[in-house]
Amino acid sequence: MLNSYLGRSLQEQAYILGFLWADGSLWEKGPHHLAKLEIKEADGAYLQPLLEKWNCYLRPAKKETWSKTYLFQTSNLEFYRYLESFDYKFKKSESSILQSLPEDLKSYWWRGYSDGDGGFYTGGNSIRQWTASGPYDTDWSLLRNTLEACGVHNVREIKHISKKGYRSSNIDIRGLESLKKWGEYLYGQQWDNLGLQRKYDKYQECCISYKWGERNGRTCRT
């Protein structure tokens, strides 16, 4: 791993690599190479210290209804080639990057991935879930294997084709015990301030709202 480039600790490096898998991209044109990450302004403010060696700027909203975004980018060829060697350009499988990580850092990679492209959610009809999305042909097998190893079994995959032809794939987890097991794998027993606080708070909200429903005789959808 690029200790001098990605962050101050191995945990931060693994987290950033997971986030980049979810939301980052590699761009190449002739001799020019860029690794990029575009995220919401508030989330970018948190990530900026972790990516302080990147050149970053605040990109104006493309539409009035969109929130402002941070665009982090670097032309560092060594870093670009590092990500490219682990399939960050086409993202067909996360197996190679995860195999390169020690076992005790993999949960931080998945935490970064969850912060970038997933999260815990609460909704109407007592729905409480963790979900992640990806392209229509996403292979969720490695995530499924990780979930199974954590004792999470209430998992389903859904493929979507919108009326406009947009194709996507989702995977979600429901049920209090499954949500707790996955949350404990991602975050441990207590919050360590590495990651997006709002995502961790939503995990806590899921667990609290489930307990409230159980105490008041409500049946939560699973």
Secondary structure, 3 states (H helix, E strand, C coil): CCHHHHCCCHHHHHHHHHHHHHHEEEEEECCEEEEEEEEEHHHHHHHHHHHCCCEEEEECCCCCCCCCEEEEEECCHHHHHHHHHCCCCCCCCCHHHHHCCCHHHHHHHHHHHHHHHEEEEECCCCCEEEEEEECCCCCCHHHHHHHHHCCCCCEEEEEEECCCCCEEEEEEEECHHHHHHHHHHHHCCCCCCCCCHHHHHHHHHHHHHHHHHHHCCCCCCC
